[in-house]
Amino acid sequence: MFAREAGIVFRAPKRTLGDLDAESAAKLIAASSDIALIVDGKGIIRDVAFGSEDLAGEGFAKWVGEPWIETVTIESRPKIEELLGSAASTKAPIEWRQVNHPSKRGDIPIRYSVVHIGPHGRLVAVGRDLRTVAALQQRLVDAQQSMEREYSRLRHAETRYRVLFQIASEPVLIVEANNLRLVDANPAATQLLNRNSKRIAGKAFLEIFDAESAKAIQAQLASVKATGRADEVTARLIENKRECVVSASLFRQETSSHILVRLSPVVAGDVTPKSTSKVYSVVENLPDGFVVTDLDRRILTANPAFLDLVQLANEEQVRGELIDRWVGRPGVDINALVTNIRDHGSVRHFATILRGEYGSYENVEISAVSVPTGDTPCYGFTIRNVGRNEIPKARSKSELPRSVEQLTELVGRVPLKELVRETADVIEKLCIEAALKLTEDNRASAAEMLGLSRQSLYSKLRRYGISDVDDDAS
């Protein structure tokens, strides 16, 4: 790194500065630089001053008595020779050269200028620490490289998108969500609409359909913008009168929302859309619950029977929610069910419970199947109600469960705190009964065996209704 400065100096230094003594000159040099070296005519360092505490801690004070050229890295030595040579001429412009000094923490870049002083060939080398500048330069380089990598990644992603968009056999349109104007169309779409891409861009999307179809499409897009999903609809194109099945999905690009629209031309023998199909009508009217989820168990669609079971009014309330919210004991049943579906493809007669939104419980039986192929891999569940159970009520103190089996049946139906409390009561009652049996119904001995006072034992006997203790207590 080489630089020349303008060489603007004082006009009358002798008159304005006067005769500076050596001490004042030394202070001035040290204050105006990060490091200053006094070098003799042979290039030997005779003194060192630091204007930076950071440099003072690098051990550079040990340079005194060493050749200046040996304190720098090998590639910097020619620069030191040039600085020493240029200092011999008093009329030469001030030259600055960047050199690197080796240290324990790596090379330290210093920018030096050399000035000839006195009649004995002595020189003053004034240095400026460039580590901050070097760090900023490195950050700039890193930022530039990061931007280039990100730009390359985005360019490759855009190229892949454009290739897929162009070669897709299915007509695809990109619509701006706010104003419903066309942004882009692939070749298959332009061919279906009998228009070139330049004529399509900016056109109102609804104008490509007839009036009746436009109303249905507008309702579909409103649903997409509100919920992110909508049923397919059949629409008629205004120019060629062709019918097509229209599906739409919402996506975001930067700060704006767009809608991806697929047009599937209807030909003879095609199945009608889900909203009007016979299969859909059958599913809608099934007496058993029917649910379709994605592979993450989030509900895609559900029939009215399932909505009745979970005590909700419409499908929008369950769509996108995890089926775990209503089906199975928390964290147990649904995981086992899905694991079996993945391993075997289908499951039949899986007994579990279904929790309603407002606290009801139903014993249900589930049959399920995995559909791993197609545009949207999914799971299908049929849920049959096999009998209604009320929420298990907390037993009174005299109506405790008498076996572990009874407690086990309550897992998943009552809170853990309630189960632990009832379990502790069962164990306490069993211990009291065992103590009475061992002492042949001697309450004083039983109390001593259990570590209880007689009054405490009598209280627990009354609580559990083990025997009438009024006479003994009296």
Secondary structure, 3 states (H helix, E strand, C coil): CEEECCCCCCCCHHHHHCCCCHHHHHHHHHHCCCEEEEECCCCEEEEEEECCHHHHCCCHHHHCCCEHHHHCCHHHHHHHHHHHHHCCCCCCCCEEEEEEECCCCCCEEEEEEEEEECCCCEEEEEEEECHHHHHHHHHHHHHHHHHHHHHHHHHHHHHHHHHHHHHCCCCEEEEECCCCEEEEECHHHHHHHCCCHHHHCCCEHHHHECHHHHHHHHHHHHHHHHHCCCCCEEEEECCCCCEEEEEEEEEEECCEEEEEEEEEECCCCCCCCHHHCHHHHHHHCCCCEEEEEECCCEEEEECHHHHHHCCCCCHHHCCCCEHHHCECCCCCHHHHHHHHHHHHCEEEEEEEEEECCCCCEEEEEEEEEEECCCCCCEEEEEEEEEEEECCCCCCCCCCCCCCHHHHHHCECCECHHHHHHHHHHHHHHHHHHHHHHHCCCCHHHHHHHHCCCHHHHHHHHHHHCCCCCHHHHC
